[in-house]
Amino acid sequence: MLAAGVEVRSAGNYVFDHEGTQYLDCGGYNVFLLGHCHPEVVSAVRDQLETHPLSTRVLVNHQYASAAEALARVAPPTLDYVWLANSGAEAVEAALKVAWLGGCKHLITMTGGYHGKTLGALSVTDNPTYRTPYESLLSSAAFIPFGDVSALQAELDRSERSCVILEPIQSEAGVIIPPNGYLKQVEESCRDHEAFLVVDEISTGLGRLGCWWGVAREQVVPDALLAGKALSGGVMPVAAAIFTAEAYAPLNRDPFLHTSTFGGNPLAAVAARTTVEVVERHGLVNRAQQSGEALLCATREIFKECCPHLIDDVRGQGLLIGVDFKEEHFAAGFIFELMHRHVIVSHSLNSHRVVRITPSALLDKTDIQWLTEAMRESALKLAVTNKDYKA
Ligand SMILES: Cc1ncc(COP(=O)(O)O)c(C=O)c1O
């Protein structure tokens, strides 16, 4: 059992429990790219809280417009229309509904993919545990192997106009990285078939991968790009669906077809705008790339030295790193050992064998030393406990 405390406070890369114990947060399911309570985000949200926290939805919401402007500035070209949501799953819902309005109704999604747990998002999420209780309420999506362009083309050939949704690197599936060039081929196949392409960067976007977006490396421009998690600045829940003008046109014509009372409220909008500015101003995309590369090397070394017989792979990009164990209980044991050393990491919802290390881009040398020493000690402990293991 995880003898975890009650978390009561957080600042930067640390979380503190009810007894004042300090934890290094390298988990947080990809939320804390800026760490916790980033001072610039807190200050902007506090000012907003004291002046105008929630909007009428009748007059113009200036904070919404500024957040949209900031996101459009850093998104790939032509992605200019921003729909702000309260959670990642809501951003997914918005994208699927906009695709439907544009006539792209057949859903195509990927094995292992995770897009959230509201009914629409769950329809395109590949996890029987979460789907089975609601099966009859879910849309019938086609699940095809992630990384396989021929399978996608065959499915696109089979159906009328489709909506294809995928992550550039699958995070909850256990950090699954597709072959180089795959995203570009997906984009081309979608264009050939007049399909609507949604790239879900809720976990990977805003610098987590050491680039602004996973699509940026292959210069892919989807019809909708989704952001969330890190967009919060570690302060306010907020997500976004960012569309091209053409994709967004049906909702632009009648915005009441999809609304949310609190979506894009001034507090969330100010957090989103400030987060984008902090990532830009402090060069966090580069920092994520550099510290990610160093951390990936260090993690590979540690497992090679300490317990190569217990793992299949260590992989990652930027600050999204996965350790793929041979057995689920090794992954659980590693998380437990790290927790014992006051380091928090994340498990993977769609693959219990993979532990994810997803620290903030603001880790300093002392944090990296804390993390790597804790990983080494934990890997050694696992090696001793499972010294007779044979795959
Ligand atoms: C890629 C991806 N999409 C969507 C979601 C759903 O986001 P939320 O939990 O904020 O609804 C997640 C959450 O883990 C995710 O990783």
The ligand as a Gaussian input file, in Angstrom:
#p B3LYP/6-31G(d) Opt

LIG

0 1
 C       -4.238000      12.911000     -24.489000
 C       -5.333000      13.205000     -23.505000
 N       -6.509000      13.663000     -23.957000
 C       -7.527000      13.953000     -23.119000
 C       -7.392000      13.773000     -21.757000
 C       -8.542000      14.092000     -20.857000
 O       -8.261000      15.241000     -20.108000
 P       -9.056000      15.526000     -18.759000
 O       -8.685000      14.467000     -17.771000
 O       -8.587000      16.916000     -18.358000
 O      -10.499000      15.505000     -19.088000
 C       -6.184000      13.294000     -21.249000
 C       -6.016000      13.049000     -19.815000
 O       -5.162000      12.339000     -19.351000
 C       -5.119000      12.991000     -22.137000
 O       -3.943000      12.513000     -21.714000

